[in-house]
Amino acid sequence: MGLLISVLLLLAWLLWFLTAQLELRQSSLSARIEAAARVHPVDPQVDGTVIAVHAVLGQMVQQGELIVQLDDAPQRQYREEALRRLDALEEELRAAHQEIRREEEALGSLRQAQDVSRDETARKLEAARGMAAQAAREAEQMSQLHQQAFVPEADDRRARTHAQELRAMAEVARLSGTRLQREYEQEGSRRRAHLEELRRQLARLEGERGQGQAVLSRLEGELERRAIRAPVRGRIGGLSHVRPGSFIAAGERLVEIVPPGPFQILAVFGPLAAGRVRPGQRALMRVDAYPWLQFGTLNAVVTRVASELREGGLSVELEIDPSSERIPLEHGLPGSVEVSVAKSTPAELVLRTLGLFLNPNPSPPLSFNAVSR
């Protein structure tokens, strides 16, 4: 019976040794929990001296909320000067517009008066010429009657004199109308020249206003660059040790903002993990800050694998299974990841272990545990 039991146990062990499937896992060199959304670094765009720090590590901030204020007293002074200059230009522009409107109205009234005067002069001249023509005809008739001795010489002379007076009056009317039109033209030319000068002044003032607005816009941008604000809503995940009075350079990392949302795992594996770790493989993570015997592990699935090695490591992104989140996740928690890369029988593992002694460049051993099938 003892021999039979021993044989049965040996057969059972051989069956397990040849057929049991063991899960092989690839361990990471490092791993950390990161926000699935991109972490937003906050860097100043200009050099400056810190006058106020409004951020606290771990604080929840809203988009556009002020985090750090740099000294902006000179820019504020320049801005006030630019605003005063723009206000003065606006007053000059309003006065110039009003004067141009008055000059245009006066020029329009002058044109209307010129048209009325031209029409009136034309009517008077036409009437005077008609009267002169009528008097000339009457003088001619009177002259013929005088030659025939029907009228005395005095009447003939009076008729010619009257005709000459009417012709002179018509000529005076023509000359007067011409002179008046010339005066209107001169006055119109003077007002048009003045209007053109006013418009040139207006164009110059508008150009100065445009330059002033550009300067003001630049100063507003300078002020805004010295007010460092949160680009997105999130939690302050990193904060440099800056205090009021500290000088910071442009591009120096001040704050890291972690947007709210799901977390993922970013792990780095050794070079030999290339080709073994692939998307879709199951994995687990042990968080250093939470002992896995007490808090358990995080189940995850490989989602993306880098196409090439960088700095001697292979970057891998993993999606956390929400059902396994028994640990309060935070951005930056370190740990280690094991990815299930293959399954093998104990016999294959023994042969592979024996082969390690013959391989001059052995690969790092894989951790494994038994999986019932």
C-alpha positions in Angstrom: 0.0 0.0 0.0 2.8 2.4 0.8 4.5 1.6 -2.5 1.2 2.1 -4.3 0.6 5.4 -2.6 4.1 6.5 -3.4 3.7 5.6 -7.1 0.3 7.4 -7.2 1.9 10.5 -5.7 4.8 10.4 -8.1 2.4 10.0 -11.0 0.3 12.9 -9.8 3.5 15.0 -9.4 4.7 14.0 -12.9 1.3 14.9 -14.3 1.4 18.4 -12.6 5.1 18.8 -13.7 4.3 18.1 -17.3 0.8 19.7 -17.7 0.2 22.4 -15.1 0.3 25.9 -16.5 2.2 28.5 -14.5 1.9 32.3 -15.2 5.1 34.0 -16.0 5.4 37.7 -15.1 7.8 40.4 -16.2 8.7 42.8 -13.4 9.2 46.5 -13.9 12.2 48.5 -13.0 10.0 51.3 -11.8 6.3 52.4 -11.8 4.2 55.2 -10.7 0.6 56.3 -10.7 -0.2 59.3 -12.9 -3.3 61.2 -13.9 -4.7 59.9 -17.2 -5.1 63.5 -18.4 -1.9 65.4 -19.2 -0.3 67.1 -16.1 0.0 70.8 -16.8 3.3 72.4 -15.8 3.1 76.1 -15.0 6.2 78.1 -16.0 6.7 81.9 -16.0 7.2 83.5 -19.4 9.3 86.3 -18.0 11.9 86.9 -15.3 10.6 88.6 -12.2 10.5 88.9 -8.4 7.7 87.1 -6.6 5.5 89.4 -4.5 2.7 86.9 -3.6 2.2 83.1 -3.7 -1.5 82.0 -3.6 -1.0 78.3 -4.2 -0.8 75.5 -1.6 0.4 72.0 -2.3 -2.7 69.8 -2.7 -5.0 72.8 -3.2 -7.8 72.5 -5.8 -7.7 75.4 -8.2 -10.0 76.6 -10.9 -8.9 77.5 -14.5 -7.6 81.1 -14.5 -7.1 81.3 -10.8 -4.1 83.4 -9.7 -1.3 81.2 -8.4 1.8 83.4 -8.2 2.1 87.1 -8.7 5.3 88.7 -10.0 6.3 92.3 -9.4 4.5 94.5 -12.0 4.8 98.0 -10.6 6.8 99.5 -13.5 4.4 98.0 -16.1 1.4 99.3 -14.1 2.9 102.8 -14.1 3.6 102.6 -17.9 0.0 101.4 -18.4 -1.4 104.4 -16.4 0.7 106.8 -18.6 -0.5 105.0 -21.8 -4.1 105.3 -20.6 -3.7 109.0 -19.9 -2.2 109.6 -23.3 -5.0 107.6 -24.9 -7.6 109.7 -23.0 -6.0 112.9 -24.2 -5.9 111.6 -27.8 -9.6 110.7 -27.6 -10.4 114.3 -26.5 -8.4 115.6 -29.5 -10.1 113.2 -31.8 -13.6 114.2 -30.6 -12.7 117.9 -31.1 -11.2 117.1 -34.6 -14.4 115.2 -35.6 -16.6 118.1 -34.4 -14.5 120.7 -36.3 -14.6 118.6 -39.4 -18.4 118.2 -39.1 -18.8 122.0 -38.7 -16.5 122.6 -41.7 -18.3 120.1 -43.8 -21.6 121.7 -42.9 -20.3 125.2 -43.6 -18.9 124.0 -47.0 -22.3 122.5 -47.8 -24.1 125.7 -46.9 -21.5 127.6 -49.0 -22.3 125.4 -52.0 -26.0 125.9 -51.6 -25.5 129.7 -51.3 -23.3 129.6 -54.4 -26.0 127.8 -56.3 -28.7 130.2 -55.2 -26.5 133.2 -56.0 -25.7 131.7 -59.4 -29.3 131.2 -60.2 -30.3 134.6 -59.0 -27.5 136.3 -60.9 -28.5 134.4 -64.0 -32.1 135.6 -63.7 -31.1 139.2 -63.0 -28.6 139.1 -65.9 -31.2 137.7 -68.2 -33.7 140.3 -67.2 -31.2 143.1 -67.5 -30.1 141.9 -71.0 -33.7 141.6 -72.0 -34.4 145.2 -70.9 -31.2 146.4 -72.6 -32.2 144.6 -75.8 -35.7 146.1 -75.7 -34.2 149.6 -75.0 -31.8 149.1 -78.0 -34.7 148.3 -80.3 -36.7 151.3 -79.0 -33.6 153.5 -79.5 -33.2 152.2 -83.1 -36.9 152.9 -83.8 -36.6 156.3 -82.3 -33.5 157.1 -84.4 -35.4 156.1 -87.6 -38.3 158.3 -86.6 -35.9 161.2 -85.9 -34.3 160.8 -89.3 -37.8 161.1 -90.8 -38.5 164.1 -88.6 -41.3 162.5 -86.7 -39.7 162.9 -83.3 -37.4 165.6 -82.0 -33.7 165.1 -81.5 -34.0 165.2 -77.7 -36.2 162.2 -77.7 -33.8 160.3 -79.9 -30.9 161.2 -77.6 -32.9 160.2 -74.6 -33.7 156.8 -76.0 -30.1 156.1 -76.9 -28.9 157.2 -73.5 -31.5 154.9 -71.8 -30.4 152.0 -74.0 -26.8 152.6 -73.1 -27.6 152.8 -69.4 -29.5 149.5 -69.6 -26.6 147.8 -71.4 -24.2 149.2 -68.7 -26.6 147.8 -66.0 -26.6 144.4 -67.6 -22.8 144.4 -67.8 -22.6 145.5 -64.1 -24.9 142.6 -63.2 -22.7 140.2 -65.2 -19.5 141.5 -63.6 -21.2 141.5 -60.1 -22.3 137.9 -60.6 -18.8 136.9 -61.8 -17.2 138.6 -58.9 -19.6 136.9 -56.4 -19.0 133.5 -57.9 -15.3 134.0 -57.7 -15.6 135.0 -54.0 -17.6 131.8 -53.4 -15.0 129.8 -55.2 -12.2 131.3 -53.2 -14.1 130.8 -49.9 -14.8 127.2 -51.0 -11.2 126.6 -51.8 -10.1 128.0 -48.5 -12.6 125.8 -46.6 -11.7 122.7 -48.6 -8.0 123.3 -47.9 -8.9 123.7 -44.2 -11.0 120.6 -44.3 -8.1 118.6 -45.9 -5.8 119.9 -43.2 -8.3 118.8 -40.5 -8.5 115.4 -42.1 -4.7 115.0 -42.1 -4.7 116.0 -38.5 -7.4 113.4 -37.8 -5.5 110.7 -39.6 -2.4 111.6 -37.6 -4.3 111.5 -34.3 -5.9 108.1 -35.3 -2.4 106.8 -36.1 -1.2 107.9 -32.7 -4.2 106.3 -31.1 -3.5 103.0 -32.9 0.1 103.1 -31.7 -1.1 104.0 -28.1 -3.5 101.1 -28.2 -0.7 98.7 -29.4 1.5 99.9 -26.5 -1.4 99.5 -24.1 -2.1 96.0 -25.4 1.6 95.1 -25.0 1.6 96.4 -21.5 -1.6 94.5 -20.7 0.2 91.4 -22.0 3.2 92.2 -19.8 0.9 92.5 -16.8 -0.9 89.3 -17.6 2.4 87.4 -18.0 3.4 88.5 -14.5 0.1 87.2 -13.1 0.7 83.4 -13.3 -2.6 81.6 -13.4 -3.8 78.1 -13.5 -4.2 76.9 -17.1 -6.7 74.2 -16.2 -8.9 73.1 -13.3 -7.1 70.6 -11.1 -5.1 70.0 -7.9 -1.6 71.4 -7.2 0.5 68.3 -7.5 3.9 70.0 -7.4 5.0 73.4 -6.0 8.5 74.8 -6.0 9.8 76.5 -2.9 9.2 80.1 -3.9 8.5 82.9 -1.4 7.7 86.6 -1.7 11.0 88.3 -2.6 12.4 85.4 -4.6 13.7 86.0 -8.1 12.6 83.4 -10.7 13.7 83.1 -14.3 11.6 82.6 -17.3 10.9 78.9 -17.9 11.6 77.9 -14.3 9.1 75.2 -13.2 6.8 76.6 -10.5 3.7 74.5 -10.3 2.3 71.2 -11.6 -1.5 70.9 -11.9 -3.1 67.5 -12.0 -6.5 67.6 -13.7 -9.3 65.7 -12.0 -10.2 62.3 -13.6 -9.1 58.7 -13.8 -5.5 57.6 -13.1 -3.2 55.3 -15.1 0.0 53.5 -14.4 3.3 54.4 -16.1 5.9 51.7 -15.8 9.4 51.3 -17.1 10.7 47.8 -17.9 14.2 46.5 -18.8 15.3 46.2 -22.4 14.5 42.5 -22.5 10.8 43.2 -21.9 10.6 44.5 -25.5 8.5 42.0 -27.5 7.2 40.3 -24.3 5.1 43.1 -22.9 2.2 43.7 -25.3 -1.1 45.6 -25.2 -4.0 43.6 -23.7 -1.9 41.7 -21.2 -3.0 41.6 -17.6 -0.9 43.1 -14.8 -0.9 44.0 -11.1 0.7 46.8 -9.2 2.0 46.9 -5.7 2.0 50.4 -4.3 5.0 51.1 -2.0 3.1 53.4 0.3 0.4 50.7 1.0 1.6 47.2 1.9 0.0 44.8 -0.5 -0.7 42.2 2.2 -3.0 44.7 3.9 -4.4 46.8 1.0 -4.0 44.4 -1.8 -2.8 45.2 -5.3 -4.2 47.1 -8.3 -5.3 45.1 -11.3 -4.5 46.6 -14.6 -4.3 46.0 -18.3 -1.5 47.1 -20.7 -2.8 49.7 -23.1 0.3 51.1 -24.8 3.9 50.1 -25.2 6.6 52.3 -26.5 8.0 51.4 -29.9 11.6 52.0 -28.9 13.8 52.0 -25.8 14.7 55.3 -24.3 17.5 55.7 -21.7 17.7 52.0 -21.4 14.1 51.4 -20.5 10.8 50.5 -22.2 7.9 52.8 -21.2 4.5 51.0 -20.8 1.1 52.5 -20.0 -1.5 50.5 -18.1 -5.2 51.1 -17.4 -6.3 50.5 -13.8 -9.3 48.2 -13.2 -11.8 50.4 -11.3 -13.1 47.4 -9.3 -9.7 46.9 -7.7 -9.2 50.5 -6.5 -9.1 49.8 -2.7 -6.2 52.2 -2.4 -6.7 56.0 -2.4 -5.0 56.9 -5.6 -2.9 60.0 -5.9 -0.7 61.3 -8.7 2.9 60.3 -8.3 2.5 57.2 -6.0 5.4 54.9 -6.7 5.3 51.1 -6.8 6.2 48.0 -8.9 4.3 46.3 -11.7 4.2 42.7 -12.8 2.8 41.9 -16.3 1.6 38.4 -17.2 3.6 37.7 -20.4 3.3 34.0 -20.9 2.3 30.6 -19.5 4.5 27.6 -19.2 4.7 24.1 -17.6 7.1 23.4 -14.7 9.0 21.1 -17.0 9.6 24.0 -19.4 10.7 26.2 -16.5 13.2 23.7 -15.3 14.6 23.3 -18.8 14.7 27.1 -19.2 16.5 27.4 -15.8 19.1 24.8 -16.9 19.6 26.8 -20.1 20.5 29.9 -18.1 23.7 28.2 -17.0 24.6 27.6 -20.7 23.6 31.0 -22.0 26.5 33.5 -21.7 24.0 36.5 -21.7 21.1 35.2 -19.6 17.9 37.2 -19.4 16.7 38.2 -16.0 14.5 35.5 -14.5 10.7 35.9 -14.6 8.6 35.7 -11.5 5.8 33.2 -11.8 2.9 31.6 -9.8 0.7 28.7 -10.5 -2.6 29.2 -12.2 -5.2 26.4 -12.1 -6.7 25.3 -15.4 
